[in-house]
Amino acid sequence: MTAPLVQVATTAGGAGVQVSRGRTVPSNITETALAVLIENGYVEKQGAAAEPETPAQPAPGTVKAILSEVGDDPAAATAALDAEVVGENRATLVKKLQAIIDAADSGDDTDGDTEDDES
């Protein structure tokens, strides 16, 4: 069983503090409380002891992120195009997704990519 919020003792006269999963731990909790949080997976060490971060990914929902997810898959491009047309309907993204679909239909390997769009 896991809990999203725990209460732990602090070095301030035994007062307690609440710690939510994924949040920064206050610097005044006891070493014992910190060890329990780490052991139970409520907190992770950050900095040099932490695992290396994954390379930066494009922000979700951006043209780059959507095109990265779609790749050259015409089915994924069709689904993304359908969602885009009823959503933000960005002309640049619509054009690029349509190019992926058209390339698959014609057997061409072009993706309609241009260098002028970064959003």
N, C-alpha and C positions, 0 to 999 in steps of 0.2 A: 504494500500500500504506500502511496506517496501523498504528500500534502503540498499545496502550493505556497503555504505560509507556515513558518515555524517561529517559536519564541525561544530566544537563547539568552543566557546570562551575560552580563557585561562586567567589566572591571570597575565600574562605577558603583561600588557598594552593593553588588549583587543585583542591581536593577536589571530588568529584562528588556529586550528589544525584539521587534518582529522583523524577520528576514524573509522576503519573498524569493522564490526560485528564480534564478537568472539575474537578480539584482546585486549591486555592489554591497559587500558586507561592511558594516561599520567597523572602524578601526579599534573600537573599545570592547569588542566581545572577547571572552576568555579563550585561551588556547585550546582548552578542552572542548568548548562549544564549537570552535572553528573546526577542530578535528572531526567532530561528530557530523557537522554539515558536509564536510568533504567526503567522509566515509559513506554517507547516505546519498550522495549525489545531488545535494541541494546547491552546492557551490563548486566552482572550479577555480583552480589557480590561474592567474593571468600573468603576463609578462614573460620572463625568460623560462620559467618552469612550464608554461602552457604549451600546448601543441601548436605547431606552426599553423597560421591561418591559411585558408585556401586562397588562391588568386582572386583578385577582385572580379566580380561578375557585373555585367551591366544591370542597372536598376530595373526591377521588374516592371513590365508594362511599357518600357521604352522600345523604340523601333529596333535598336540593336538587340535587346533581350528577346524580343519576339522572333526576329530573324534568326538568332542563335538557336532558339528552341526548335524552330521550323526546319532549319538546315535546307536540304534540297528535296524534302519529302512533300510531294504535291498534296497528299491527303491532309497533312498537318497545315500546309499553306491554305488549303481550302477552308479548314475549320477556323484558322486564325483570321482569314479574310472575312468570313461570315460574321465573326465576333466583332471585327473592326468596323465593318459597315454599319452595324447597329449600335456601335459604341462611339468612339471618338472620330472615326471615319477620316483618319489622317491620310491625305492624298499620297504622300511619299510611301507610307507603309502599304497602302492599297496597291499602288503601282508595283512595288517590289514583290508582294505576295502574288499578284496576278502574273508577273513575269515568271515566277517559279512554276506556277500552274501551267502557263503557256509552254514553257520549256519542256515540261514533262509530256504535254500533249503532242508537241512537235518532235520530241526526241532530242532537242537541243539541250546543251548543258549550261546555258547562260542563266544567271540568277537575277539579272536586271540590276545588279548592284552599282551604285554610284558613290563617289567619294564625298559628295556635298552634304550628306545627311548624318547627323550625329545624335539626334534626339530619339 
